[in-house]
């Protein structure tokens, strides 16, 4: 499964590249496919390339959904582990 995620541009670099924040991790990405990106903008990132700009509200809603999915997955995983212990 392929996944594209919203990331925030922290700084613009040479050669159509930018430094972005991915959940606290910093990554260098290509902006070659997107025009008029500024520091603070959110872009959709897929395999190292920004595919498009995205509205900040939409980006934040999407990131919140990812956080909720992760929490649910962890909760379900813990539940399945305890159910499989033979109790």
Buried (B, 14 or more C-beta within 10 A) or exposed (E): EEEBBBBBBEEBEEEBBBBBEBEEEEEEBBBEEBEEBEEEBBBBBBEEBBEEBBEEEEBBEBBEEEEEEEEEEEEEEEEEEEEEEEE
